[in-house]
Every structure is written in structure tokens, then in C-alpha cells.
């Protein structure tokens, strides 16, 4: 009986070790050399091309790439460590990599200690601590990024309208950017202030906008950068173009809200149905460990439990994809 329990604990520890090894590899592995070289050659071709179509294509590719899940390759990053630093910066908090690492380690140790005090199983406690310490901070950072992006998009159309009024009154683009940085609060004002500061220290507006676009990773801001780039290449009425862009972004925001309202019930149902088995299992194990101990000692229940949790995890993943809508 004891040997079977040890086998289960070793299996759980092996799963935790595999997860940590995967996270470590993705954290410190750099990008593919061949792909990086091809990308740099393509960027040079676009940069030195005299064709307006080539430049527009370059900007459109950047906007499309911003909408794709890019794994470890966050825009402007060369490794998982740099990608994590950019993710922390996108939260708007002054968090550093060391603070994130200490928080993850402390959380993992606390959870492992609580589970060990309750169950007495060292390897099981270590595996659960590793999973919680590695996963929960990542989810929190992602949630903060989404919250900041929502705040940015809520004010961005108003900021563009302010730009339009400044341009129609005769101010140059750089002056209108400074007005937006001063008048609009929240993430929009902060990002436009950083753009103005880069221009003041000698960088071109194209470079300042590109740096901001890579830091933010927001499609709406990429559309704004594309609009300015195309207007500089082809000419035309910038104020009217930006006014049309502001109208498009507002309609896009309204469509997102409508989709969110229509899918809120299905999302809530999916979350409840997906989380309920795991919550009930954890509560029963916490309240009456002897009742659940059979799942860790009986071979048949071990196989059934592992299979059930695996399929429930797959089901939760599928439901999350089914209720995730983007426009």
C-alpha cells in the first residue's frame, strides 16, 4: 500500500518536473537563428524599398502579427526572459523580474507547505506547489494586461478625436501628440507622453511610434501607426483620415461590448461546469482526506482519476476556446 502511494507521488512529482523543465526551456531559449535572419533581411528590404506598396505591406504585416499568439516571441524580445520583462511592463506596474521570481517562489513554497501540513505527502505537496507557483502569477499578469488594454482602448478613440481637433486648428502632429499626453489620463496619456519624450531626445516619429506599438501590442494602436505611415507616404487629409479611424474604433468597441454581452451567459456556464469537479474534489480531500485517499492507493481508482482529470482538463480547454470571441 505504501509502495503504491510512493509511486503516485513520484508520478505527480514527475509531472511537476516536466512542467518546470518546459517552463525553464521556454524562459531561456532564444529565437531560431534561421527565422531571425530571414526576418531581418525582410525588414531591411522593406525599410530601403522605394515602393509605397512595400512599405504599406510591411505595416500591415506588423498589425496582423500583433493579433496572432506569438508564443515566447513578444514583439521586440529575443528570449523568454525579455518577453516576460515586456509582459510585466505592459501591466503598467513597476514590477521587476526579480520581484516576479520571488513572488512565484514564495507562493509555491506557501502552497506546498499548506498541502504538506494537511496531507503529509512531500512529493505531492512539492508538485502542487510548483504548479501553483508557476501558473498563478502568469495568470495574474495576463489579467492585468487585459485590464490595461481595455482602459487604453476605452480612451483611445477620444484621444484620436483630440488629435483631429488639433490638426484642424493648424497645429503640427508633434504638438497635437503632446496635447493628448497632457489632456488624456490613464494608459493613453502615459503612452503618448513616452512617444513625445522619445521625439524630444532626437528619435523620429516613426521610430517613437514603432517602439510604442511593440511595447503595447494592441491592434488598435497598430492601426493608428499604419494610418500615419500611409498618410506620410501617399499624402492627403490626415485630420479626416484620423477622424474616420476614430469612428471605426468606436464601432469596433461597440461590437466587442455586444459580443461580450451575448456570450457572457455561456462563458459563466463554461467556467462553472469546468471548475466544479476540481473544486469539489479539492474540498472533499481537504475536509475528509481519508475518504479521498483511496484515489491515491487503489490502482483502478488511480487510473480512473487520472483519466477523468485529463479529460476534464481537455473539456475545460475546449470550452474556453468555444466561448472566446475576437473581432
C-alpha positions in Angstrom: 0.0 0.0 0.0 2.8 2.4 1.0 4.6 1.5 -2.2 1.6 2.4 -4.4 1.3 5.7 -2.6 5.0 6.4 -3.3 4.5 5.5 -6.9 1.7 8.0 -7.2 3.7 10.7 -5.5 6.6 10.1 -7.9 4.3 10.3 -10.8 2.9 13.7 -9.6 6.4 14.9 -9.0 7.5 13.8 -12.5 4.6 15.8 -13.9 5.7 18.9 -11.9 9.3 18.4 -13.0 8.3 18.1 -16.7 6.2 21.3 -16.4 9.0 23.2 -14.8 11.5 21.9 -17.3 9.2 23.1 -20.1 8.8 26.5 -18.5 12.6 26.8 -18.0 13.3 25.9 -21.6 10.8 28.4 -22.9 12.0 31.0 -20.5 15.7 30.9 -21.5 15.6 29.5 -25.1 16.3 32.1 -27.7 14.7 32.5 -31.1 15.5 30.4 -34.2 18.6 31.8 -35.9 17.3 31.0 -39.4 14.0 32.6 -38.8 15.6 35.6 -37.2 18.0 36.1 -40.1 15.1 35.8 -42.7 13.1 38.3 -40.7 15.9 40.8 -40.5 16.5 40.5 -44.3 12.8 41.1 -44.9 12.8 44.1 -42.6 15.8 45.6 -44.4 14.1 45.1 -47.8 11.0 46.9 -46.6 13.0 49.7 -44.9 15.0 50.5 -48.0 12.3 49.9 -50.6 11.2 52.9 -52.6 7.8 51.3 -53.3 4.9 52.7 -51.3 3.2 49.3 -51.6 6.1 47.6 -50.0 6.1 49.9 -47.0 2.3 49.6 -46.6 2.6 45.8 -46.8 5.3 45.9 -44.0 3.0 47.9 -41.8 0.0 45.6 -42.5 2.1 42.6 -41.6 3.1 44.1 -38.3 -0.6 44.8 -37.5 -1.6 41.2 -38.5 1.2 39.7 -36.5 0.1 41.6 -33.4 -3.2 39.7 -33.4 -1.6 36.3 -33.5 -0.4 34.3 -30.5 3.3 34.5 -30.8 4.5 32.2 -28.0 7.7 33.4 -26.5 8.4 35.9 -29.2 6.7 39.0 -27.8 7.4 42.0 -30.1 10.9 43.3 -29.6 12.0 40.4 -27.4 14.8 38.0 -28.1 14.1 35.4 -25.4 11.6 34.3 -22.8 13.2 36.5 -20.2 12.9 39.6 -22.4 9.3 38.5 -23.2 8.5 38.3 -19.5 10.0 41.7 -18.9 7.8 43.2 -21.7 4.7 41.4 -20.2 5.4 42.9 -16.8 5.9 46.3 -18.4 2.6 46.0 -20.2 0.8 45.7 -16.9 1.6 49.3 -16.1 3.1 48.3 -12.8 6.7 48.9 -11.7 7.4 45.2 -11.3 10.8 43.8 -12.0 11.8 40.3 -13.0 13.3 39.6 -9.6 10.1 40.6 -7.8 8.1 38.3 -10.1 10.5 35.5 -9.4 10.4 36.0 -5.6 6.6 36.2 -5.6 6.3 33.0 -7.7 8.8 31.2 -5.4 7.1 32.4 -2.2 3.6 31.4 -3.4 4.8 28.0 -4.5 6.5 27.4 -1.1 3.5 28.6 0.8 1.1 26.3 -1.1 3.5 23.3 -0.8 3.8 23.9 2.9 0.0 24.0 3.4 -0.6 20.9 1.4 2.2 19.1 3.2 0.8 20.0 6.6 -2.6 18.7 5.6 -1.6 15.5 3.7 2.0 14.7 4.9 2.9 13.7 1.3 6.1 15.6 0.5 6.3 14.8 -3.2 2.6 15.6 -3.8 3.0 18.9 -1.9 6.0 19.8 -4.0 4.2 19.0 -7.3 1.2 21.1 -6.4 3.4 24.0 -5.1 5.3 24.0 -8.4 2.2 24.1 -10.5 0.6 26.9 -8.4 3.7 28.9 -8.1 4.4 28.8 -11.8 0.8 29.2 -13.1 -1.0 31.6 -10.8 1.4 34.6 -11.3 1.3 34.1 -15.0 -2.5 34.3 -15.0 -2.4 37.4 -12.8 -0.1 39.2 -15.1 -2.2 38.3 -18.1 -5.3 39.6 -16.3 -3.6 42.9 -15.5 -2.5 43.3 -19.2 -6.0 42.7 -20.4 -7.4 45.2 -17.9 -4.9 47.9 -19.0 -5.6 47.2 -22.7 -9.3 47.7 -22.0 -8.6 51.0 -20.3 -6.4 52.1 -23.2 -9.0 51.2 -25.9 -11.7 53.0 -23.9 -9.9 56.3 -24.2 -8.0 55.9 -27.4 -10.8 57.0 -29.8 -11.2 60.2 -27.7 -7.5 60.8 -27.9 -7.7 60.5 -31.7 -10.5 62.9 -31.8 -8.4 65.3 -29.8 -5.6 64.9 -32.4 -8.1 65.7 -35.1 -9.2 68.9 -33.5 -5.6 69.9 -33.0 -4.7 69.2 -36.6 -7.8 71.1 -37.9 -6.8 74.1 -35.8 -3.4 74.2 -37.5 -1.1 72.5 -35.0 1.6 70.1 -36.3 1.4 66.4 -35.5 4.1 66.5 -32.8 2.3 69.3 -30.9 -1.0 67.5 -31.0 0.7 64.4 -29.6 1.9 66.5 -26.7 -1.6 67.9 -26.2 -3.0 64.4 -26.0 -0.3 63.4 -23.5 -1.3 66.3 -21.2 -5.1 66.2 -21.6 -5.9 62.4 -21.6 -5.3 60.5 -18.4 -4.7 56.8 -17.9 -2.6 54.5 -20.1 -3.3 56.6 -23.3 -1.8 59.7 -21.7 1.2 57.7 -20.4 2.0 56.1 -23.7 1.6 59.3 -25.7 3.9 61.1 -23.2 6.5 58.4 -23.8 6.2 59.0 -27.5 6.7 62.7 -27.1 9.7 62.1 -24.8 11.3 59.9 -27.4 10.8 62.5 -30.1 12.3 65.2 -27.9 15.5 63.2 -27.4 16.0 63.0 -31.2 14.2 59.9 -32.4 11.9 60.3 -35.4 8.2 60.0 -35.0 8.2 56.7 -37.0 10.7 55.2 -34.5 8.9 56.5 -31.5 5.5 55.1 -32.7 7.1 51.8 -33.6 8.7 51.4 -30.1 5.3 52.2 -28.5 3.5 49.7 -30.8 5.9 46.9 -30.0 5.6 47.6 -26.2 1.8 47.8 -26.3 1.0 45.0 -28.7 -2.5 46.5 -29.2 -4.1 46.2 -32.7 -6.0 49.5 -32.4 -2.7 51.3 -31.8 -1.1 49.5 -34.7 -4.0 50.7 -36.9 -3.2 54.2 -35.8 0.5 53.8 -36.7 -0.4 52.3 -40.1 -2.7 55.3 -40.8 0.1 57.8 -40.1 2.6 55.8 -42.1 0.3 55.6 -45.1 -0.6 59.2 -44.9 3.0 60.3 -44.9 3.7 58.1 -48.0 0.6 59.0 -50.0 -0.4 62.4 -48.7 -4.0 63.5 -48.1 -6.0 65.0 -45.3 -4.7 63.5 -42.1 -7.4 65.0 -39.9 -10.1 63.4 -42.0 -8.3 60.1 -42.1 -7.9 60.0 -38.3 -11.5 61.1 -37.8 -12.6 58.1 -39.9 -10.2 55.8 -37.8 -11.8 57.1 -34.6 -15.2 56.3 -35.9 -14.1 52.8 -36.9 -12.5 52.2 -33.5 -15.7 53.3 -31.7 -17.8 50.9 -33.8 -15.2 48.2 -33.1 -15.5 48.8 -29.4 -19.3 48.7 -29.5 -19.2 45.4 -31.4 -16.9 44.0 -28.7 -19.3 45.0 -26.0 -22.2 43.5 -27.8 -20.3 40.2 -28.3 -19.3 40.2 -24.6 -22.9 40.7 -23.5 -24.2 38.0 -25.8 -21.6 35.5 -24.7 -21.5 36.3 -21.0 -24.0 33.6 -20.1 -22.2 30.9 -22.0 -18.8 31.9 -20.5 -20.2 31.8 -17.0 -21.7 28.4 -17.6 -18.5 27.1 -19.0 -16.5 28.4 -16.1 -18.8 26.8 -13.5 -19.1 23.5 -15.3 -15.4 23.3 -15.9 -14.3 24.3 -12.4 -16.9 22.5 -10.3 -15.4 19.0 -10.4 -11.9 20.2 -9.4 -13.3 22.4 -6.7 -15.5 19.6 -5.2 -12.6 17.1 -5.3 -10.3 19.6 -3.6 -12.8 20.5 -0.9 -13.6 16.8 -0.1 -9.9 16.0 0.1 -9.4 19.0 2.4 -12.3 18.2 4.7 -12.0 14.4 4.8 -8.6 13.2 3.4 -9.3 9.5 4.4 -12.3 9.4 2.0 -10.1 10.6 -0.9 -7.0 8.6 0.0 -8.4 5.6 -1.9 -7.8 7.5 -5.1 -4.1 7.5 -4.3 -3.8 3.9 -3.2 -6.1 1.8 -5.4 -4.7 1.2 -8.9 -8.1 1.2 -10.6 -9.1 4.4 -9.0 -5.8 5.9 -9.8 -6.2 5.1 -13.5 -9.9 6.3 -13.4 -8.9 9.5 -11.6 -6.0 10.4 -13.9 -8.1 9.7 -16.9 -11.0 11.7 -15.6 -8.9 14.7 -14.7 -7.2 14.6 -18.1 -10.5 14.5 -20.0 -12.0 17.2 -17.8 -8.9 19.4 -18.4 -9.3 18.9 -22.2 -13.0 19.7 -21.9 -12.2 22.9 -20.0 -9.7 23.9 -22.7 -12.2 23.2 -25.5 -15.0 25.2 -23.7 -12.6 28.1 -23.1 -11.9 28.2 -26.9 -15.6 27.9 -27.8 -16.6 30.9 -25.7 -13.6 33.1 -26.7 -14.6 35.6 -29.4 -12.4 38.2 -31.2 -13.1 40.7 -33.9 
